[in-house]
Amino acid sequence: MRPRALALPVALALALALALAALVLPAMAAPGKEAEPPKQARLVLVVHAENTISRLDRSTLKNMYLGLTTFWVGSVRVRPYNRVHEGAAGKPFFRDVLGMTPARYRHTWQKHQLSGQGVEPEVVATAASLVAKVAANAGAIGYILDSESGAADARVRLIPLE
């Protein structure tokens, strides 16, 4: 009977120590240094190989996907392609770049379409399909996960999302 009586306080002390460690260890991380997002969650932009742009800010990208910016510098029409809205690439794009839910995005495009201001960008399922679409149109732009960048070839260029 005596060993059993000791087991409960020892187990309680162990659980308390683990809970305390879970609270203290994150606070011990380097101050001012935020954790970098996992590699598979980082987005990379895909543009046609002949597109000379070297960087693109999130605001301009958002305007392209909302139909507010319709031409690249010069006279080439922007042709954005989306990934599956609820997919691994679509979720961070809608959350971090567009700042809206896929439902809100569709609603915005429904208003554009009804007023004759454009058509919602086509949704492409895979990184390889997106690369093929972008390679076929000089004004095209799309996004893939950094982990999918192996799908790119010489017909397109990858640009980091800033």
C-alpha positions in Angstrom: 0.0 0.0 0.0 2.8 2.4 0.8 4.4 2.4 -2.8 1.0 3.3 -4.3 0.6 6.2 -1.9 3.9 7.7 -3.2 3.0 7.2 -6.8 0.3 9.8 -6.9 2.3 12.7 -5.6 5.3 11.8 -7.8 3.1 11.7 -10.9 1.5 15.0 -9.9 4.9 16.6 -9.4 6.1 15.3 -12.8 3.0 16.6 -14.6 3.5 20.0 -12.9 7.2 20.1 -13.9 6.3 19.3 -17.6 3.6 22.0 -17.6 6.0 24.6 -16.2 8.7 23.6 -18.7 6.2 24.1 -21.5 5.6 27.6 -20.3 9.2 28.6 -19.6 11.0 27.2 -22.7 9.3 29.3 -25.3 10.1 32.4 -23.3 13.8 31.5 -23.3 14.0 31.9 -27.1 16.2 34.6 -28.5 14.4 38.0 -27.9 13.2 39.8 -31.0 13.8 36.8 -33.2 10.6 35.3 -34.6 10.3 31.8 -35.7 10.6 31.5 -39.5 7.6 29.8 -41.1 8.2 26.2 -42.2 9.7 25.9 -45.7 6.6 24.1 -47.1 4.4 27.1 -46.1 6.4 29.8 -47.9 5.0 30.9 -51.2 7.1 31.6 -54.4 5.7 33.5 -57.4 5.9 32.0 -60.9 6.2 34.3 -63.9 6.9 33.8 -67.6 10.6 33.5 -68.4 10.5 36.7 -70.5 9.0 38.7 -67.7 11.8 41.0 -66.4 10.3 41.7 -63.0 12.7 40.8 -60.2 10.5 41.6 -57.2 6.9 42.1 -56.4 5.4 43.5 -53.2 2.3 42.0 -51.6 0.2 45.1 -52.3 0.8 45.0 -56.0 0.3 41.2 -56.1 -3.0 41.6 -54.2 -4.1 44.3 -56.7 -3.3 41.9 -59.6 -5.4 39.1 -58.1 -8.3 41.5 -57.4 -8.3 42.9 -60.9 -7.1 46.4 -59.9 -3.7 46.1 -61.6 -4.3 44.7 -65.1 -1.0 45.4 -66.9 2.6 44.7 -66.3 5.0 47.6 -66.9 4.5 48.2 -70.6 1.6 46.8 -72.4 1.4 43.1 -71.4 -1.8 42.2 -69.7 -1.6 40.5 -66.3 -3.1 37.0 -66.3 -3.2 35.6 -62.7 -3.7 32.0 -61.9 -4.9 30.7 -58.5 -4.3 27.5 -56.8 -7.1 25.5 -55.1 -8.4 28.0 -52.5 -8.5 25.6 -49.6 -5.3 23.8 -50.6 -1.8 23.9 -49.1 -0.7 26.8 -51.4 -4.1 28.6 -51.5 -4.7 28.9 -47.7 -1.5 31.0 -47.0 -2.1 33.0 -50.2 -5.6 34.0 -49.2 -4.6 34.6 -45.6 -1.3 36.4 -45.9 -1.4 38.1 -49.3 -5.1 38.8 -50.0 -6.1 39.1 -46.4 -9.5 37.6 -47.1 -11.4 34.4 -47.1 -11.9 32.5 -50.4 -15.7 33.2 -50.0 -15.0 37.0 -49.8 -12.7 36.7 -52.8 -15.3 34.9 -54.9 -17.9 37.5 -53.9 -15.5 40.3 -55.0 -15.1 38.7 -58.3 -18.8 38.0 -58.7 -19.4 41.8 -58.4 -16.6 42.4 -61.0 -18.1 39.9 -63.4 -21.6 41.2 -63.1 -20.4 44.8 -63.8 -18.3 43.6 -66.8 -15.0 44.4 -65.1 -13.3 41.1 -65.6 -13.4 37.4 -64.8 -12.1 35.6 -61.7 -8.6 34.1 -62.2 -8.6 30.4 -63.2 -7.9 27.9 -60.5 -5.1 25.4 -61.2 -4.8 22.2 -59.1 -1.1 21.4 -59.2 2.2 23.2 -59.3 3.1 21.5 -62.6 -0.2 22.6 -64.2 0.4 26.1 -63.0 3.9 26.2 -64.5 2.5 25.0 -67.8 -0.2 27.8 -67.8 2.3 30.5 -66.9 4.8 29.3 -69.5 2.0 29.6 -72.2 1.2 33.3 -71.5 3.8 36.1 -71.2 1.6 38.0 -68.8 0.8 35.1 -66.5 1.6 35.0 -62.8 0.9 32.3 -60.2 2.1 31.0 -56.9 3.4 27.7 -55.6 4.9 26.5 -52.3 8.6 26.8 -52.0 8.6 23.0 -51.5 7.0 22.6 -55.0 9.6 24.7 -56.8 11.0 21.6 -58.4 8.0 21.8 -60.8 9.5 24.9 -62.4 11.5 24.7 -65.6 13.3 27.1 -68.0 10.0 28.4 -69.4 9.3 30.2 -66.1 11.1 32.2 -63.5 10.6 32.0 -59.7 10.4 35.2 -57.7 10.4 35.2 -53.9 7.3 36.7 -52.3 8.3 39.8 -50.3 
